[in-house]
């Protein structure tokens, strides 16, 4: 068997790693697009009313200047939360290089897309300075804090990442 006809394990791992990075980027892009389009729709269609959907689900626009669940929404915390979000995004991108399976790549893509979607609100909806914008939330279950598509991406991605970490060996779950 000639060496030139066989692929080394390193090249297979490099190809899988590149595919996983592309999957992270694709999932993140879909979450960002869905989040921003849904917020645009909510601001233009729901902003001045509440729409009852089913059971306790209603659509109702709120603006969150704080962190998750409106914590730290007092004036002045928005830029700090934005900087923390930037650091988290940087860490996710850095850690994303080491993903060894597709499920983990989807999880990181969901978290990254959600973080960037809400960071875009802080950046582009800012009126009082750098990263001071409010995040648009509109999905209201009435028994849970009001949230948006980006928040859902972060939560679902985080749960998925924990499950992947606990139950899927590095070399399993498909390359």
Backbone bond lengths (Angstrom), bond angles and torsions (degrees), N, CA, C in turn:
res aa  C-N    CA-C-N  psi(-1)  N-CA   C-N-CA  omega(-1)  CA-C   N-CA-C  phi
1 X - - - 1.441 - - 1.517 107.89 -
2 X 1.284 115.86 130.10 1.456 120.53 -178.39 1.518 110.27 -85.38
3 X 1.317 115.46 144.98 1.459 121.49 -179.62 1.522 110.51 -65.80
4 X 1.312 118.25 -33.66 1.457 121.07 -177.38 1.531 112.53 -69.86
5 X 1.341 117.98 -20.22 1.458 120.75 -179.28 1.526 113.71 -91.34
6 X 1.299 117.40 -6.56 1.464 119.96 -179.98 1.516 110.17 -109.29
7 X 1.300 113.76 144.09 1.459 118.04 177.26 1.522 108.48 -91.58
8 X 1.299 116.22 135.01 1.456 119.77 179.46 1.523 109.79 -74.45
9 X 1.313 114.81 156.46 1.465 119.77 177.57 1.518 110.33 -60.65
10 X 1.324 117.69 -35.25 1.461 121.20 178.57 1.521 111.76 -61.86
11 X 1.335 117.54 -40.54 1.461 119.05 -179.23 1.525 111.19 -70.22
12 X 1.332 117.70 -34.76 1.462 121.45 177.00 1.525 109.59 -65.61
13 X 1.333 117.01 -44.12 1.468 121.45 178.36 1.525 110.11 -64.06
14 X 1.321 117.92 -41.38 1.467 121.52 179.33 1.527 110.82 -63.00
15 X 1.340 117.07 -41.42 1.465 120.46 177.79 1.524 111.01 -65.26
16 X 1.340 117.02 -42.72 1.459 120.63 178.45 1.519 110.25 -63.76
17 X 1.319 116.29 -41.35 1.458 120.83 179.84 1.522 110.73 -63.36
18 X 1.319 117.48 -42.74 1.468 121.07 177.86 1.528 110.33 -64.38
19 X 1.320 117.18 -39.41 1.462 121.08 178.28 1.528 110.50 -65.47
20 X 1.325 116.36 -39.17 1.470 120.01 178.93 1.526 111.04 -67.16
21 X 1.325 117.36 -39.82 1.471 120.30 177.04 1.526 110.21 -63.24
22 X 1.319 116.68 -40.85 1.470 120.58 178.07 1.529 110.41 -64.46
23 X 1.331 116.97 -38.82 1.462 120.92 178.23 1.531 110.83 -66.03
24 X 1.327 117.60 -42.31 1.469 121.40 175.86 1.526 109.42 -57.05
25 X 1.328 116.74 -48.83 1.468 121.05 -178.53 1.527 111.63 -63.28
26 X 1.332 117.17 -41.46 1.471 120.56 -179.16 1.531 111.19 -65.87
27 X 1.331 116.89 -45.75 1.466 120.36 179.52 1.525 109.80 -63.45
28 X 1.325 117.45 -44.13 1.472 121.18 178.78 1.527 110.53 -60.10
29 X 1.325 117.50 -42.92 1.474 121.10 -179.90 1.529 111.32 -63.40
30 X 1.328 117.21 -39.98 1.471 120.95 178.67 1.529 110.29 -65.27
31 X 1.340 116.91 -42.95 1.474 120.13 179.51 1.527 110.46 -64.09
32 X 1.327 117.07 -44.84 1.471 120.50 179.43 1.525 110.29 -60.52
33 X 1.325 116.96 -46.71 1.466 120.46 -179.24 1.523 111.17 -62.88
34 X 1.336 117.31 -47.31 1.461 120.68 179.85 1.529 110.74 -62.36
35 X 1.325 116.39 -40.43 1.461 120.86 -179.91 1.526 111.23 -64.79
36 X 1.305 117.08 -51.45 1.466 119.55 -176.58 1.524 112.04 -68.01
37 X 1.336 117.93 -38.28 1.463 120.33 177.23 1.528 111.41 -66.08
38 X 1.334 117.10 -40.24 1.462 119.74 179.58 1.529 110.82 -68.39
39 X 1.318 118.10 -36.11 1.469 120.94 176.92 1.530 110.24 -68.07
40 X 1.318 116.95 -40.51 1.467 120.42 176.44 1.527 109.63 -59.52
41 X 1.347 115.96 -47.08 1.452 120.31 178.84 1.532 110.84 -60.09
42 X 1.336 116.87 -47.13 1.465 120.75 -178.35 1.524 111.33 -60.97
43 X 1.318 117.36 -43.36 1.466 120.22 -179.39 1.526 111.92 -65.69
44 X 1.327 116.60 -31.82 1.463 120.15 -178.75 1.523 113.83 -90.50
45 X 1.322 118.77 -19.68 1.457 121.00 -174.19 1.523 114.33 -118.29
46 X 1.322 117.52 -23.92 1.457 120.42 -172.20 1.521 112.08 -120.13
47 X 1.306 118.49 -10.26 1.465 122.86 -168.43 1.522 115.27 -49.92
48 X 1.305 118.39 -37.03 1.461 120.19 -174.28 1.529 113.32 -109.44
49 X 1.325 117.65 17.81 1.455 120.42 -179.28 1.524 110.82 -154.36
50 X 1.295 116.29 173.48 1.458 123.04 175.36 1.516 107.96 -117.72
51 X 1.315 117.09 131.60 1.465 121.74 179.47 1.526 108.04 -109.93
52 X 1.325 116.58 119.43 1.466 121.86 174.63 1.527 107.40 -78.47
53 X 1.325 117.74 126.78 1.463 120.78 -177.46 1.524 110.35 -102.73
54 X 1.307 117.02 -67.97 1.462 121.96 179.29 1.528 107.65 -158.97
55 X 1.327 115.60 143.81 1.450 123.00 179.73 1.523 109.63 48.46
56 X 1.349 119.07 -118.54 1.466 119.64 -179.77 1.521 112.36 -96.41
57 X 1.325 117.30 -0.73 1.467 120.31 -178.84 1.520 110.60 -75.79
58 X 1.307 114.61 124.90 1.458 120.52 173.36 1.518 109.01 -138.97
59 X 1.308 115.52 159.07 1.461 121.75 176.64 1.519 107.23 -106.85
60 X 1.325 114.76 124.17 1.459 121.43 -174.89 1.529 107.27 -152.97
61 X 1.325 117.46 118.34 1.472 121.58 -175.22 1.528 111.22 -78.39
62 X 1.323 114.71 129.16 1.466 121.84 170.74 1.523 107.37 -132.68
63 X 1.308 115.69 162.96 1.468 120.45 176.66 1.517 108.39 -121.58
64 X 1.323 115.48 129.35 1.455 121.99 -174.86 1.528 109.32 -112.38
65 X 1.315 116.45 114.32 1.469 120.06 177.19 1.522 111.51 -93.74
66 X 1.334 116.60 -2.99 1.455 120.68 -178.62 1.514 111.94 -100.80
67 X 1.322 114.25 -155.61 1.461 121.17 178.63 1.531 108.21 -93.32
68 X 1.315 116.38 -160.77 1.455 121.11 179.29 1.517 110.17 -54.39
69 X 1.325 115.88 140.98 1.459 123.42 179.13 1.529 112.20 58.86
70 X 1.321 116.92 27.93 1.470 124.64 177.82 1.530 113.91 63.55
71 X 1.333 117.35 19.34 1.463 119.14 175.02 1.527 108.93 -67.29
72 X 1.293 116.95 148.67 1.467 124.04 178.21 1.528 111.86 59.06
73 X 1.323 117.04 36.56 1.463 119.22 -178.71 1.527 112.65 -84.25
74 X 1.327 117.14 4.33 1.456 118.75 175.01 1.521 109.46 -64.00
75 X 1.289 116.01 153.09 1.459 122.68 -177.43 1.534 111.40 -54.94
76 X 1.301 116.00 134.68 1.454 121.09 174.82 1.520 115.61 104.01
77 X 1.320 117.79 -17.83 1.463 120.06 -178.35 1.531 113.33 -82.77
78 X 1.321 118.58 -20.15 1.469 121.85 -176.85 1.514 114.24 -52.08
79 X 1.339 119.19 -51.60 1.458 119.45 178.88 1.526 113.63 -62.63
80 X 1.331 117.05 -36.00 1.469 120.43 178.08 1.521 109.39 -64.04
81 X 1.325 116.66 -45.05 1.460 121.18 178.89 1.529 110.14 -63.31
82 X 1.327 116.93 -38.49 1.464 120.97 177.08 1.515 112.42 -62.77
83 X 1.323 117.25 -41.92 1.470 121.13 178.92 1.530 109.87 -66.61
84 X 1.322 117.19 -41.32 1.474 120.35 176.47 1.530 109.55 -60.67
85 X 1.339 116.95 -41.56 1.471 120.50 178.04 1.525 111.04 -62.40
86 X 1.328 117.39 -39.54 1.470 120.36 176.64 1.526 111.19 -61.50
87 X 1.323 116.73 -41.22 1.467 120.91 178.58 1.521 110.07 -64.29
88 X 1.333 116.71 -43.01 1.471 120.94 178.73 1.525 110.25 -61.55
89 X 1.325 117.18 -43.46 1.469 120.95 178.11 1.531 109.67 -60.28
90 X 1.319 117.06 -45.04 1.463 120.72 178.08 1.519 112.07 -59.35
91 X 1.328 116.63 -43.70 1.469 120.40 178.43 1.523 111.68 -65.03
92 X 1.331 116.54 -39.37 1.468 119.57 178.04 1.532 111.56 -63.70
93 X 1.315 115.94 -42.41 1.465 119.50 178.44 1.535 109.61 -63.68
94 X 1.317 116.04 -42.57 1.472 120.28 -179.90 1.526 110.37 -64.22
95 X 1.325 117.70 -48.17 1.457 121.54 -179.84 1.526 111.97 -69.20
96 X 1.312 116.68 -28.47 1.458 120.67 -179.63 1.519 113.41 -60.17
97 X 1.318 116.86 -20.29 1.458 120.61 178.86 1.520 112.16 -66.69
98 X 1.323 116.73 -23.06 1.461 120.59 -173.45 1.527 113.60 -101.29
99 X 1.298 118.04 9.64 1.463 121.34 -178.18 1.525 109.69 -65.09
100 X 1.331 115.15 134.27 1.461 118.80 -176.08 1.523 113.80 -113.61
101 X 1.329 118.23 2.69 1.463 118.80 177.53 1.526 110.93 -150.77
102 X 1.322 115.19 161.22 1.467 121.27 -176.88 1.522 113.12 -64.13
103 X 1.311 116.35 -38.97 1.466 119.65 -178.82 1.527 110.33 -63.15
104 X 1.321 116.59 -42.40 1.463 120.60 176.61 1.519 111.30 -63.71
105 X 1.322 116.53 -37.24 1.471 120.15 178.60 1.526 110.68 -65.31
106 X 1.327 117.22 -40.65 1.472 120.54 177.38 1.525 109.47 -63.99
107 X 1.327 117.17 -43.19 1.470 121.12 -179.90 1.529 110.90 -60.10
108 X 1.322 117.19 -48.80 1.465 120.45 179.94 1.525 110.57 -64.74
109 X 1.330 117.64 -38.12 1.461 121.06 177.15 1.523 112.36 -62.20
110 X 1.339 116.95 -40.49 1.471 120.63 177.31 1.529 110.99 -63.13
111 X 1.326 116.20 -45.72 1.470 120.22 -179.15 1.523 110.34 -65.98
112 X 1.315 116.29 -46.16 1.460 121.10 -179.31 1.531 111.14 -62.21
113 X 1.328 117.30 -45.96 1.456 121.16 178.72 1.515 111.88 -62.02
114 X 1.332 117.00 -41.88 1.458 120.35 178.01 1.517 112.26 -64.55
115 X 1.319 116.47 -44.18 1.468 120.05 179.07 1.523 110.69 -63.05
116 X 1.321 117.12 -43.28 1.466 120.10 179.97 1.531 112.00 -69.40
117 X 1.338 117.21 -34.31 1.466 120.42 177.55 1.526 111.61 -62.09
118 X 1.323 116.46 -45.84 1.463 119.55 178.77 1.526 111.57 -73.24
119 X 1.313 116.90 -32.82 1.468 120.54 176.45 1.533 110.32 -64.74
120 X 1.324 116.65 -35.94 1.472 120.68 176.68 1.524 110.38 -61.19
121 X 1.331 117.04 -39.71 1.473 119.79 176.21 1.524 110.49 -61.51
122 X 1.317 116.91 -46.20 1.469 120.26 -178.62 1.531 110.77 -62.24
123 X 1.313 116.00 -34.92 1.459 121.04 -177.52 1.526 112.15 -80.43
124 X 1.331 117.60 -50.34 1.461 121.35 -171.42 1.522 114.71 -90.58
125 X 1.314 117.86 -13.78 1.462 120.64 177.26 1.534 110.83 -104.06
126 X 1.326 116.89 11.87 1.461 122.24 -177.82 1.521 110.58 -73.00
127 X 1.312 115.76 136.46 1.458 121.28 176.04 1.523 111.12 -123.77
128 X 1.325 116.64 -21.29 1.460 120.54 -175.46 1.520 113.27 -109.77
129 X 1.327 118.06 21.16 1.455 119.99 179.26 1.515 112.29 125.43
130 X 1.299 114.76 -178.67 1.461 123.52 -175.37 1.527 111.95 -58.20
131 X 1.330 117.33 126.09 1.461 125.93 176.82 1.523 113.86 58.03
132 X 1.322 117.80 26.88 1.464 120.65 -177.74 1.522 112.85 -97.65
133 X 1.319 118.04 4.02 1.463 120.86 -178.06 1.513 112.80 -69.14
134 X 1.317 115.39 156.76 1.462 121.70 178.87 1.527 109.80 -93.12
135 X 1.316 115.23 141.85 1.456 121.31 175.95 1.529 108.01 -80.25
136 X 1.324 116.21 133.89 1.471 121.65 179.41 1.529 108.51 -85.43
137 X 1.326 115.85 120.70 1.463 122.96 175.26 1.522 107.77 -115.97
138 X 1.332 117.38 145.19 1.471 118.32 -178.35 1.515 114.78 -151.82
139 X 1.303 119.79 -6.52 1.460 122.05 179.28 1.535 106.76 -93.78
140 X 1.318 115.82 111.77 1.459 121.41 -172.20 1.525 109.87 -120.02
141 X 1.325 116.87 111.62 1.460 121.68 177.58 1.533 111.56 -87.83
142 X 1.306 116.55 -9.10 1.458 125.74 -179.60 1.525 113.68 71.85
143 X 1.311 118.75 -11.78 1.454 122.01 176.09 1.532 110.55 -122.44
144 X 1.341 115.69 8.99 1.460 123.20 179.43 1.523 106.03 -143.65
145 X 1.318 119.15 152.42 1.468 118.75 178.26 1.532 111.53 -57.53
146 X 1.318 116.67 147.77 1.465 122.51 178.88 1.531 107.62 -63.30
147 X 1.340 116.70 138.70 1.459 120.65 -176.13 1.513 110.91 -141.32
148 X 1.343 116.66 -174.88 1.462 122.76 -179.77 1.524 109.55 -139.36
149 X 1.314 117.10 -178.64 1.467 121.78 -178.52 1.530 111.25 -62.20
150 X 1.326 117.78 -38.92 1.470 120.78 178.96 1.522 110.75 -62.05
151 X 1.331 116.61 -43.75 1.463 120.36 178.08 1.528 110.79 -59.91
152 X 1.329 116.16 -43.24 1.463 120.77 178.55 1.522 110.63 -61.05
153 X 1.341 116.94 -40.49 1.456 120.47 177.48 1.524 112.16 -61.56
154 X 1.322 116.47 -42.69 1.467 120.41 179.48 1.526 110.57 -64.46
155 X 1.326 117.19 -45.60 1.464 120.56 -177.62 1.525 111.43 -67.20
156 X 1.321 116.99 -50.18 1.468 120.56 -179.75 1.529 110.11 -62.70
157 X 1.329 117.48 -43.82 1.460 120.75 178.44 1.516 112.54 -62.47
158 X 1.316 117.67 -39.40 1.465 121.17 179.16 1.520 111.62 -65.78
159 X 1.333 116.02 -44.37 1.468 119.79 177.65 1.521 109.78 -62.15
160 X 1.321 116.88 -45.18 1.462 121.35 179.32 1.521 111.14 -61.76
161 X 1.326 117.57 -41.47 1.467 121.26 179.56 1.528 111.31 -64.03
162 X 1.319 117.56 -40.35 1.471 120.51 176.69 1.522 109.74 -63.32
163 X 1.340 117.30 -45.37 1.464 120.49 179.46 1.528 111.57 -61.99
164 X 1.328 116.32 -42.36 1.470 120.39 178.49 1.526 110.02 -62.31
165 X 1.312 115.69 -44.72 1.459 120.26 -178.47 1.526 111.37 -63.42
166 X 1.326 116.92 -39.77 1.463 120.30 -176.61 1.528 114.08 -80.99
167 X 1.330 117.18 -35.85 1.456 119.09 -167.58 1.517 117.30 -118.15
168 X 1.312 118.48 -11.13 1.473 119.56 -178.15 1.510 109.04 -115.45
169 X 1.329 117.40 116.12 1.470 119.41 177.39 1.528 110.80 -61.34
170 X 1.306 116.15 155.09 1.466 121.71 -176.71 1.530 113.52 -52.53
171 X 1.308 117.68 -40.48 1.459 120.27 -174.43 1.521 112.50 -90.43
172 X 1.341 118.07 -3.46 1.463 120.79 179.07 1.526 109.09 -92.67
173 X 1.294 117.21 -168.10 1.476 124.68 175.69 1.515 113.43 65.01
174 X 1.280 118.19 17.86 1.455 120.86 176.18 1.513 112.94 79.84
175 X 1.282 115.37 140.05 1.462 120.78 178.14 1.456 109.90 -97.24
